[in-house]
Amino acid sequence: MDTITRMILDQLHSGDRDIQNKVFFHILDATEKRVDWAYEVWDDLVEGLRQKDNHVRAISAQVLCNLAKSDSENRMLKDFDALLAVTKDERFVTTTGRNIQACGEPGEISGLSDDNPG
Protein backbone atom coordinates (compact mmCIF):
# COMPACT_ATOMS: atom_id res chain seq x y z
CA MET A 1 0.00 0.00 0.00
CA ASP A 2 1.33 3.43 -0.83
CA THR A 3 1.88 5.95 1.96
CA ILE A 4 -0.92 8.26 0.81
CA THR A 5 -3.52 5.48 0.97
CA ARG A 6 -2.22 4.49 4.43
CA MET A 7 -2.49 8.10 5.65
CA ILE A 8 -6.03 8.35 4.28
CA LEU A 9 -7.06 5.08 5.94
CA ASP A 10 -5.62 6.27 9.24
CA GLN A 11 -7.91 9.29 9.06
CA LEU A 12 -11.02 7.07 9.10
CA HIS A 13 -10.72 7.18 12.90
CA SER A 14 -10.48 10.97 13.02
CA GLY A 15 -12.59 12.75 15.60
CA ASP A 16 -13.26 15.44 13.02
CA ARG A 17 -16.40 14.31 11.15
CA ASP A 18 -15.59 16.43 8.08
CA ILE A 19 -12.20 14.76 7.66
CA GLN A 20 -13.67 11.37 8.47
CA ASN A 21 -16.40 11.75 5.84
CA LYS A 22 -14.04 13.02 3.14
CA VAL A 23 -11.59 10.16 3.57
CA PHE A 24 -14.45 7.66 3.88
CA PHE A 25 -15.82 8.59 0.46
CA HIS A 26 -12.32 8.55 -1.00
CA ILE A 27 -11.79 5.00 0.33
CA LEU A 28 -15.19 3.88 -0.96
CA ASP A 29 -14.22 5.12 -4.42
CA ALA A 30 -10.83 3.42 -4.20
CA THR A 31 -12.41 0.11 -3.18
CA GLU A 32 -14.97 0.04 -5.98
CA LYS A 33 -12.42 -2.12 -7.74
CA ARG A 34 -10.13 -4.83 -6.40
CA VAL A 35 -7.20 -3.54 -4.37
CA ASP A 36 -4.00 -5.33 -3.41
CA TRP A 37 -3.91 -3.89 0.13
CA ALA A 38 -7.15 -5.36 1.50
CA TYR A 39 -5.44 -7.64 4.01
CA GLU A 40 -3.18 -4.85 5.24
CA VAL A 41 -6.26 -3.14 6.72
CA TRP A 42 -8.68 -6.05 7.14
CA ASP A 43 -8.05 -6.78 10.83
CA ASP A 44 -8.18 -3.08 11.72
CA LEU A 45 -11.55 -2.77 10.01
CA VAL A 46 -12.92 -5.86 11.77
CA GLU A 47 -11.77 -4.31 15.05
CA GLY A 48 -13.53 -1.11 13.97
CA LEU A 49 -16.82 -3.02 13.96
CA ARG A 50 -16.55 -3.12 17.76
CA GLN A 51 -15.54 0.51 18.37
CA LYS A 52 -17.54 2.75 20.71
CA ASP A 53 -18.03 5.37 17.97
CA ASN A 54 -21.01 4.35 15.81
CA HIS A 55 -19.55 6.20 12.82
CA VAL A 56 -16.36 4.14 13.01
CA ARG A 57 -18.47 0.97 13.21
CA ALA A 58 -20.52 1.97 10.17
CA ILE A 59 -17.49 3.08 8.16
CA SER A 60 -15.64 -0.13 9.00
CA ALA A 61 -18.63 -2.20 7.87
CA GLN A 62 -18.99 -0.35 4.59
CA VAL A 63 -15.30 -0.48 3.72
CA LEU A 64 -15.15 -4.20 4.58
CA CYS A 65 -18.09 -4.80 2.26
CA ASN A 66 -16.30 -2.99 -0.53
CA LEU A 67 -13.16 -5.01 0.17
CA ALA A 68 -15.10 -8.27 -0.23
CA LYS A 69 -14.29 -8.19 -3.96
CA SER A 70 -10.59 -8.24 -3.01
CA ASP A 71 -11.04 -11.09 -0.51
CA SER A 72 -9.50 -14.01 -2.38
CA GLU A 73 -8.91 -15.80 0.95
CA ASN A 74 -12.64 -15.62 1.84
CA ARG A 75 -11.98 -13.97 5.21
CA MET A 76 -15.43 -12.43 4.98
CA LEU A 77 -16.91 -15.82 5.79
CA LYS A 78 -15.14 -15.76 9.17
CA ASP A 79 -15.93 -12.12 9.91
CA PHE A 80 -19.46 -11.91 8.53
CA ASP A 81 -21.18 -12.32 11.92
CA ALA A 82 -19.28 -9.32 13.32
CA LEU A 83 -20.21 -7.36 10.21
CA LEU A 84 -23.86 -8.35 10.45
CA ALA A 85 -23.98 -7.32 14.13
CA VAL A 86 -23.46 -3.71 13.02
CA THR A 87 -26.88 -3.85 11.30
CA LYS A 88 -28.50 -4.55 14.67
CA ASP A 89 -26.76 -1.57 16.25
CA GLU A 90 -29.01 0.91 18.09
CA ARG A 91 -27.11 3.71 16.38
CA PHE A 92 -27.10 2.02 12.98
CA VAL A 93 -26.16 4.29 10.09
CA THR A 94 -28.75 3.64 7.39
CA THR A 95 -26.50 3.46 4.34
CA THR A 96 -24.52 0.61 5.91
CA GLY A 97 -27.36 -1.83 5.23
CA ARG A 98 -27.19 -1.24 1.51
CA ASN A 99 -23.48 -1.99 1.41
CA ILE A 100 -23.87 -5.07 3.57
CA GLN A 101 -26.42 -6.37 1.06
CA ALA A 102 -23.72 -5.99 -1.57
CA CYS A 103 -21.47 -8.29 0.47
CA GLY A 104 -23.77 -11.15 -0.42
CA GLU A 105 -23.35 -10.83 -4.17
CA PRO A 106 -22.01 -14.02 -5.76
CA GLY A 107 -18.29 -13.99 -6.31
CA GLU A 108 -17.58 -11.44 -3.62
CA ILE A 109 -17.80 -13.65 -0.53
CA SER A 110 -18.05 -17.24 -1.59
CA GLY A 111 -15.71 -16.99 -4.52
CA LEU A 112 -18.49 -18.20 -6.77
CA SER A 113 -19.41 -16.43 -9.96
CA ASP A 114 -20.71 -17.26 -13.39
CA ASP A 115 -17.10 -17.94 -14.42
CA ASN A 116 -16.40 -20.10 -11.34
CA PRO A 117 -19.60 -21.94 -10.30
CA GLY A 118 -17.81 -23.94 -7.60
Protein Blocks (a to p, Z undefined) as FASTA:
>chain_A
ZZklmmmmmmmmpcblklmmmmmmmmmmmmmpccfklmmmmmmmmmmmmgmblmlmmmmm
mmmmmmmmmmmnommmmmmmmmmmmmmpfklcfklmmmmmmmmpghklnopafklnZZ
